[in-house]
Amino acid sequence: MAFVQNVPFFSIMLSMFAGIVSSILPAKAARRLNIGVTILIGAMSAWLLAFMIQSDMGYYTYMMGHFPAPWGNEIRAGVLEALMALVFCIVMVLSLMGGLHKFREVEPEVEASKENLYYILVDLLLGSLLALVYTNDIFTAYVFVEINTLAACGLIAIRQIGRTFEAAVRYMIMSLLGSGLLLMGICMLYDMTGHLLMSNMKESIALIMEEGTYAVPMLITIGLIVVGLAIKSALFPFHAWLPDAYGYSTVSSAAMLSSLVSKGYIFLLVKIFYRVIGFEYIADSQVLNIIFWFAICGMIFGSMNAIWEKDIRRMIAFSSVAQIGYIYMGFGLGTEAGMIASVFHMLMHSATKSLLFISAIGLTDASGFKRDFFEVTGAGYRNKIAGAGFLVGSLSMVGIPMFAGFVSKLLFAQAAVGEDSWRMFPAIIVLAISTILNAVYFMKTVLRIYTPMPAEEEAKKGYVPISWKENKVYSVAIVAFIILNIVLGCNSKPIIMLIEEGLRNFM
C-alpha cells in the first residue's frame, strides 16, 4: 500500500486534531493553524487525486486498524472523492480569507473571546465533510452528519446579533428532523441486510431485489433517507431555515454553509444511491419522480423569492434554494448524464456561491454596512474588487459562456434532451424559465451596483471608496474565486471525465 493512500484517514484526523489544539491556542494562532491545516489537507487531496488519476486501480478501500467489519471501519477513496475533498478545501480556505477582515473591525462579527470556538467549529466542519466524502460505513456517515450539524449550528449562532439565534434554532430543529428520518432509514437498511458497510449492503440489497422480498419496506427506507437528506440540504419545500441561516450568519459562515455543508449531504445521497441501494433500482423507483417535481418547484420558487427579496444577502440565500433544485432535478432525470450534471453543478455552486457572499459583504461595507438593494447603488465603483467578484459570480449563475455556470446548465440541458420520457419537456421548460429568472435578479443587482450615485449623495450618506489595497487578503480571495470559476468553465472537460470515472467506479 502506497503512503499516499493514507491521505483520507490523515485528512480527517488532522482536521479533528486541529480543532482540539485550537481550543488552547490564542485566537490569532488558532486562525493561522486553521488556515494552514486546511491548505495542507487540500495539498494532500491534490496529491491523492494525482495518484488516483495515474494509477489503474480506480478506487481502493482502507480498513482502519486492519479490523474487518463489523468490528472495524472502512474508508474508500477514488478520483471523485479526492476531487470533492480538494474543492471543499479550496473553497473553505478562500471563504475564511474572504471574511477575515470582519474579525478585525471595531464591532467584529465574532467576539474576541469566542474566536477560538469559531475555528474549532470550522475544523469540526471540515473533518465531518471529509468523513462524509471518504467513509464506506453508513453508520459512520450518520455520526459525522450529526457532527456536521452541530458545527454548522454553532457557526450560525456564534454571531449573536440580529436574528442569528432564531436562525440557529430553526436550523437545528429542521436538521434534527432530517437526521431522525435518516437514522430511521439506516436502521431499516441494517435490519434488512445485517450490514453497515456500503459495499456489503449493496450485495445484500441486490439479493433482496432479485428475490422480490422487502419491496415495500425498501421503498419506505429509500423515502426516509431521501427526505432526511433533502431536509438537511434545503430542497424545496424543506428550505424554510435557509434564508435566515445564510443571511444573518458571519460572511465566512454563510460562504461555507451555502457552498459546502449542503453539498456534503447531497454527496452522501449520491453515494447511497450508487453504493448502497444501486442506481439501477433507484432509477426504476417512484422516488425519483417525487424528487424531480420537488426540484423543479424549488427552481421556480427560489428564483421568485430572490426577485422579491430586497436584502442582498437573503437574495443570494434564496438563489441557493433554486440551485439546490437544479442538483436534485439531475437526480430526478434518473440517467447517468443527469447525475454527471448534478455533481458538476455541486462543484460550480460551491465555487460561485461563496464568491457571491464574499463579494456582497464588500459591497455592503462600501454602502455604510447597509444590505438593502437600493443602498448598494454605485457600490461596484466604491469597492471595485467586490464589484468584479459579484459580476463574475452573477454571470456564472446566469450561465454566460466562459464561466462554470454555463457548463453546468449546458450539461443539464443535454441530460434533459437525452431523456426519453415524460420528464424531458418539464425539465427543459423549467430550466429555461429558471435561467431567465436568474438573469432578472442577478442582472438587476449588477446594474444597481454599477449605477453611479451622485457624489453629493455619497458624501451625505458617508459612503467612502474602499481600495483593494486596504484588505489584500480579501482581494486575493476574490481573485482566486474568479480564477476557480473560470477554470471550471474553460477547462471543464477533464473535470467532467473525472466525475464520469468516479460515478462509474461507484457502480
N, C-alpha and C positions, 0 to 999 in steps of 0.2 A: 504494500500500500504506500503510495507516494505521500509525502508530508503535506502537500497542498490539499489533499483530500480531508485533512483535519480542519480546514478553514471553517466549515459550518459550525462545528462544535465550539471552536475557539471564538468565533464571532459572537455567538450567543453568550458564552461565559464571560468574555471580555466586556461586553456591554453591561451585563449584570454586575460584574465586579467593579466597574467604573462607578455604578450607582452607589455601591457600598462605600467606596473610597470618597466619593463626593460629599458624603454626609459628615465627614470630619475635616474637610478642607475649607479654607476661606472661599468666599463666593467667587473671587477672581480666578483662583486656582481651579475651582470646580468647573468654571466655564471653559477654561483652557483644556482641562482634562476631557471634558465632554466633547468639544470640537475635535481635539486630537484623536480620541478613541474612534469617533465616527469616521474621520478621514482614514485612519488605519484600517478599520473594518471595510471601508469602501475599496481601499487598495487591495486588501486580501480578497474581496469579492471579485475584483477585476482579474486578479491572479488566477482564481478558481475558474472564472469564465474563460480565460485564455487557455487554461489547461483542458477544460471540457471540450472546447472547440477543436483543439489539436488532437485529442485522444479519440479513439473509435468506440469507446465504451457506452456513449450516450448518457448514461447515468450510473450512479453507484449508491449503495446503502452502507451505512456505518453503524454497527452495534455499539452503543455506549457501554463501556466496561466489559465488552465482549460477552455480555449476558444475553442469550436469546429471549424472545418473548415467551411467556408473559412477564418474566422477571426483569428483563431489561427493556431499554428504549431504543429506538432506531431513528437515524437521520437518513434522509435521501436527498441527493443533490444531482442536478443536471444543468443543462445550459439555461433553461428557463428560470430555475431557482436562482442561479448565480446572477442572471441578468436583473431579476427583480430586486435582489439584495443590493446590487450595485446602484441601481436607480434610486432605491429607497435611501441609501446612504448619501448620495449626491444631493438629493432634494432636502434631506434633513440638515445637512451642513449649510447649504445655501439659505434655508429658511431661518436657521439660527443666526447666521450672519446678517440677514436682512432685517431682523428685529432687534439686533444687539444694541443699537443706539437708544431704544426705548427704555433700557435699563439704566441709562446714564442721565436721564432728564431730572429736572427739579422734582417733578412728581412722576416717578418711574411707574411703569405698568406693574411691576412686581416689587414689593417692599424688599429692602436690602436684607432684612432678617429672614426672608423666605426664598432668596435667590438660590441657596443651596438645595432646598427642596425642589425648586423648579428643575434643576439639572438632574437631580435624582429621578424625577418623573420622566424626563426626556430619555435618560438611559434605560429605564424600565420599558418605555415605549418602544425604543429601538430593539431591545433584546426580545421583547414579545413579538414584534413584527418579523424579526429574523427567524424566530422559532416557528411561527405560522408558515413561513416560506419553506423551511427545511424539514420539519418534523414528518415522520412517517407513521406516527401514532395518533389516532384520532382523539383519544382522551387527553393526551399531552397538548394537542391543539386547543382543546377546550380550556385547559388550565391557563394557557397563555392568552386565550381570548379574554379571560377574566382579568389577568394582569394588565392587559392592554386597556381594558375598560376602566380599571381603577386609575391607571396612569393618565388616560385621556380626560377623565372626570376631574382629576386633580389639576391638570393643565388649564382647564376651563375655569375652575373655581378659584384658582390662586390669585387672580387679579383683584377680586373682591371690590369691584366698583360697578355701578350701574346695575345691570340685570344679570351679572355673571353667576351669582348664586342660584337664581331662579333657573338660568340656563343649565347649570351643572346638575341641579336636582332633576330637571326634566330629562336630561341626557341619561342620568343614572337610572331613572325609572324605566325608560324605554329600553336601555341597554340590558337591564336585568330581565325584562320581559323576553327580549331576544335570546339572552343567554339561557333562560329557563327552557324555552322551546328547543333550542339547540341541544341542550343536555338531555331532554326527553327523547329526541331523535337518536342521539348517540346511544342511550340506554337501550332503546328498541333494537338498534343495529347489533349491539353486543348480545342481546337476548336471542336474536335470530341466528347470529353467526358464531358466537363464542370467542370472537377475536377483537382486538383493539388495533393491531397493525393494519394499515390501509391495504397492503398487498394481500394479506390473509383474508381480510374482509371481502375483498373483491372476488377471490376464488370461491368463497362460501356463497356469496350472493349469486354468482354465475350458476352454481349448482341449484340454488333455490329457484332461480328463474327457469332453468331447464326442466325442473320437476313440476313447476307450476304451483308450488306451495307458497304461502305467505304473501299472495299477490296484494290483498287489501292492506295488511299491516305494512308492507313495503311502501305502498303508495302514501300511507299516512306518515310513515317515517320520513320519506323524502319531503313531504309537505312541511313537516315540523322543522326540518333542517333549513329548508329554503326560506321559510317565513322568518325563522330566528335570525339568520344571517341577513335577510332583507331588511329587517328592522334595524339591525346594528349598522348596516351600510346606508340607511336612509332612502331606500327605494320607496317611491310613491305607492300607497298613501301613508307610509310609516315614517315620514320625514319631518314631523312637527317639531322635533327637537333641534333640527339642524340650523335654521336661520339664526337663532339666538346663540347657539353654541359657537358657531363660526363668527358671528357678527360682533360679539361682545368680549371674546377672549383676547389674550395678547396677540399681537400680529404674528409672532413666530408660532404660537399655538394654533392659530387659525390656519396658517400655511401648512403646518404638519398634519393637523386633523383632517383638513379637506383633501389633501393630496396623498396621505399615507395610511391613516387608520382605516378608512372605508375600503381602500384598495387591499389592505391586508385581509379583511373579512371576505371580500369578493374573491381574492386569490384562493383562500381556503375553500370557498364554494366550488371553484374550478377544480381543485384537487379532489374534492369529494365526488363531483360529477364523473371525473375520469378515473380516479384511482381507487374509489371505494365502490360506487354503485355501477359504474360502467356507462359511458356516454351513449352506447347503443340503446340501452334500456331507457335512459333519460330522454333521448330524442323521440322515442315512441310513446312516452307517457303524456298525460294531460297536464302535468305540472308546467311544462314549457309554454303551453297556451296561456295559462294564468300569468306567468312571468312576462310573456310578450305583451299582454294587454295592460298590465300594471306599468310596464316600461314605457309604452308609447303614451299613456296618460301622463306619466311623470315628465316626459319630454315636453309636452304641451303645457302642463300645469306649472312646472318650474319656470319655464320661459315667460309665461304670462305674469306670474308673480314678480319675476325680475323686472319686467317692463313697468309694473305699477310701483315698485319699491323706490323710495327717494333716498334712502340711506345707501351709500355706495358700497359699504362692506356687506350689508344684508342683500344687496342686489347680486353681488358675487356669490354669496351663500346660496341664494335661490337658483342661481345658474348651476350650482353643483347638483341640485335635485334633477335638473334636466340632463346633465351629463351622466349621472349615475343611471338614468333611464336609458341612455344610449348603450351603456355596457350591458344592461340586462336585456335590451332588445336583441343584441347579438346572441345572447344566450337563448332567447326565445325563438330565434330562427332555427335552432336545432341542427346547424350544419357546421362543418369544420371552418368554412370561411367566416361564418358569424362569430365563432369563438376566437379566431385569429384577430378579427376586427375589434372584439371586446378587449382582449388582452393588450393590443396595441393602444387602444383608447385609454386603458388604465395608465400606461406609461405617459401618453400625451397629456392626460389630465393632471397627473402628478406634477409634471414639469410646468404646465401652463397655469394651473390654478394657484400654485404657490407664488408664481411671478405676479399674478394679478393682485393677490392680497398684499404682498410686499410693496408693489408699486402704489396701490391705493393708499397705504399709510403715508408714503412720501407726498402724495397729492394732498391729503388732508392736513399734514404738517405744514404745508405751504399755504393752507387756507384757514389759518387760525385754529387748527385742530377740529374743524367742523366737518362733519361727514355728509351733510345734506347735498343733494345733487346740484342745486343752484349755487352753493357756496364754493364749489370747486371750479367755477368759471375761471379760465385762464391759468389753472394750476399747472398745466403742461409746460407753460413758459416759465413759471416761477420755480419749478423743480423739473429741469429738463430730463434728467436721468430717469426719474419716476414716470414722467410722461411717455418717454420712449418705451419703458418696460410695459406700461399699461397698453400702449398702442400695439406692440408686438403680441402681447397676450390676447388682446381683443381680436386682432386679425387671425390669430391661430384658432381661437374658439369659433369664429365665424366660418373658417375653412378656406382662407386665402392661400393660394399656392405658395410654396417655398417653406411654409410653416407646418408643424406637426399636425395641426388640426385638419389641414387639407387631406393629408394621407389617411387620417383616421376616418373622415367622412367618406372618402373615396372607397375605402375598404368596406364600410357599411353598405354603401350603395351597390357595390359589386356583389356583396353577400346577399343583399335583398333581391337583386335582379336574378341571381343564380338560384334563388329559392323556388322550387317548383311546387308551390302550394298556395293556399289562400292568404298566407302571411305576406306574400310579395307586395301586393298593392298597398295594404295599410302601412307597411314598413317604408316604402318609397315615398308615399304621400306625407306621412308624419315626419320623415327625415327632411323633406323639402320645407314643410311648414316650420319645423323647429329651427332649421337653418336661417330662414327669413326672420323669425322672432329673435334668434341670437343676434342677427345683424341689427335689429331695431334697438335693443337695449345696450349693446356694446358700442355700436357706432354713435348713438346719440350721446353717450357718455364721452367718447373720444372727441366728438365735435364740441361738447361742452368744455372740456379741459383745454381745448385749443381755440376757444373763442376768447379773444383778448378782453380783459377787464380794463375799463378806463383807469388811468394812473391815479386820478384823484379819488376814485372809489377804493382802489387798493390801499392808498395812503390812509383813507378814513377808517378802513377795516383793520389796518395794521398788518397787512399781508406783506411779507418780505421775500425776495428770491432766496432759494437755497441752492448753493453751488454743489456740484458733485464732490468737490474737494473737502467740503465740510464733514463729510462722512464717507471716507474712501471704502470702508468695509461694506457699507450698504451699496455703494455704487458697483463694487466688484461683484456682489451677489446678483444684482440686476443684470449686469452684462453677462455673467455666467449662465443665468437662466435663459437669457435671449439666445446665447450660443447653443445651449442644450436643445432649445426648441427648434432652432434652425437645423441642427444636426439630425434630430428626429424627423424633420420634414424633408431634408435634401439627401439624407443617407438612410432612408427607411428600409431599403431592400434587404441588407444584411440583418437588420433587426427583425424584420418580418420572417426571414428564413430561420432565425434562432427561435422565434415563437413557434413556427411550424414544427421544427425539430423537437422542441420541448413538449408540445402537446402530443406529438406522435409518440414520444417516449412515455407519456402518461398512459397510453392505451394499454 
